[in-house]
Amino acid sequence: MSDALNSCDQVDTIADQRTGPGIVVLSSTMQLLHMNRQAADLSMQINKAENGKEYKKIAHGVLPAALTELCAEILKVLQVRTEAKDWEQFEVKRLAGNPARPILLRGFGLPERGGIQQSRIVITMEEVGRRQQTGTEQAKERFQLTDREQAVIEHLAKGWTNKEIANALGITEQTVKEHIKHIMQKTKSTTRTGILAQVFRS
């Protein structure tokens, strides 16, 4: 029972240190169905980066160009693929906003059997950035991590899979697994979530 509680504590620690993702839901006609507060804030940051000082002239609630372009790309895929057999085929990722503090956009097309008119687009938005890097820099010292292990942790914190990490770092998935195994030993963790809890613990 204490292991289960400890695991919950680790998840709570990570959750407390992270802002939830921005979530946007659109219809296939690009009608905005839902946008949470975080998505509105991140959209404003992207608009600032895209338009400079002119961003103040943009009407409140206008979606940034990066977001609408992502949606257009997903719609093209949805028009061709009308059945959801491989959800990964419907995920499109982009970085937008200020390069110093980029925002990761992940777009998902949700096909519907009734046709494209009932399909939905879900976009998650998350700031990729400084707080994670600061935490990993402190963890590098505390746990004597190598540069490569630190890079793996930064990508783990973004929720990336081993394959995504391998592609980003130009290494094999097996090498990523070995790095994660070494990181687990150094941080005395048994799961990926446990690693992040140790790294981002204040």
N, C-alpha and C positions, 0 to 999 in steps of 0.2 A: 504493500500500500504506500509506503514512504517513497518508493521509486516512482509510482504514478504521480504522487504529489510533487515530487522534485521535478518531474518532467513538466507538470503544469506550471510550476514556478518558473522554470526556464522559458517556457512559451510566454508567460506573462512578462518576464523581464524583457524579452525581445519586443513584444507588442508595445510595452510602455515606452521604449526608446525609439520606436518608429511611428511615423505618421502613416495612416492607412493610405492605400492607393486612391487616386482619383478614378471615378467610374463614370463612364458616359455610355448611354444606351440610345441608339438611333434606329429608326425604321429604315426600310429599304428606299424610302423616298427622302431620306436625310432629315426627317422630322425628329427633333430632339425629344426623347421620351423620358430621359432621366439624366441628371448631372448632379453629383454630390458636391459638397462644399470644396473638398480638396481638388476636384477636377476643375472647378471654376477658378480657384486660385492658381493652379498650374497653367490653365489656359491663358490667364492674364499674363503670367510670366513668359509664356511662349509668344504671345502677341507683342509684348515689350521687346523681346529679342528680335522678332521678325520685322517690326515696324519702327524701332527706335523711339524717338520723341513723339512721333506721329501716333503712337498707340493710344494716347488719350482721346483721339478723335474717333476711335473705333467704338461702335455702340456696345454697351454692356451685354455680355452673353453671346457675342459673335464668336464662332469657333475659329481657331487659328487655321491658317492655310495648311500647316503640316498635318493637322487633324483631318481636315476635309479631303486632302490628297490621299491620306491613309484609307479613309472610308471609300473613296472612289476606287481604289485598288481592290479593296475587299469586295465591293459590289461587282466588279468585273469577274472575280472568281466565283461569286455566288450565282451569277447568271449562267455560268458554264457547269458548275457542280451543284446540283440541286438536292443531293442526298448526303447526309453527314456520315460517312463511313470512316474517314480519317480526319479527325478534328485538327491535327497539326497542319493539314493542308490549308486550313482557313486562318492560320495565325500569321500576321504580318507585324514586324517590329521596325521601329524607327527611333532615332534619337532626334530630339527637337529642342529649340530654345537656345539659351546661352551655352556655348561650348565649355565654359568653366564650370557650369552646374547644369549639365544636360538633363533632359526629362525623357525617360524611356516610355514610348508609346507602344502598347501591344494591342493589336486589333484582331478581333475574332469575328468571323462570319458565322451566324447561326442559321443554317438553312431550315426551311420548313416545307413539309410535304405539300402543303397547299399552294406552293409556288413562291416566287421571289417577293410578291407583295406582302407575305406574312413573315419573311425573313427578318432577322434583326442583326445589328452590328453592335458589338460590345467593345469598348476601348478602355483599357486600364492605363493609368498615367502614374508614373512614379519618378520622383527626383532621384537621380543617381548621383551620389555626391559626397560632399565634404564630411558629413557626420560619419558615414561608413568608413571613409578613408582615414579619418582621425582615429576611429576605434581600431582599425586594422594596424595602423602605425604603432599605436600603444601596445597592441597585442604582439606585434612583431618583436618588440623589446622584451615584454613580459614572458613570452613563451619561446624565445630564441627561434623565431620562424625565419626561413629563408625568404628571399624576394619572391620566388615562385610560389611558395606556400601562402605568402601574403596576398598575391594576385589571385590565387584560387579562392581564398576566403572572401575577397572583395566580390568575386563573381557568385559565390555561394549566397552572399547577402542579398544579391539581386534576384535570387530564386532560380538561378540557371541550373540546367541539367549538366551532368558530366560531359555529354556530347557538346553542348553549347560552350562550356568552359574550355574543352579541348580545342574546339575550332577557334575560339578567341585567342588562345595562347599558342596555337600552332603545335600542339602536342597530341598524343593519342589519348583515348579515353582511359586506357589501362594506366597510363602515367598519371592522369588526374586521380584515379582511384588510389594509386600509391601515395600521392601527395595527401589526399584526404585521410588515409590510414595513418600517415606520420603526424598529421595535424591532430588527429584524435588522440594519439599517444601523448603528444606534447601538452595538449589541453586537458588530458584526462577525461575525454568525452567518449560516448559510445554511439552518438548519432550526429547527423549534420546539424540538427537543431541545437544539440548540446554544444557543438563547436561555436555556433553563433552566440549562444547564451554566455559562454565563457568569454568570447572576444568582446562582446558589447556590454558586459557587466561593468558597472561603474565602480 
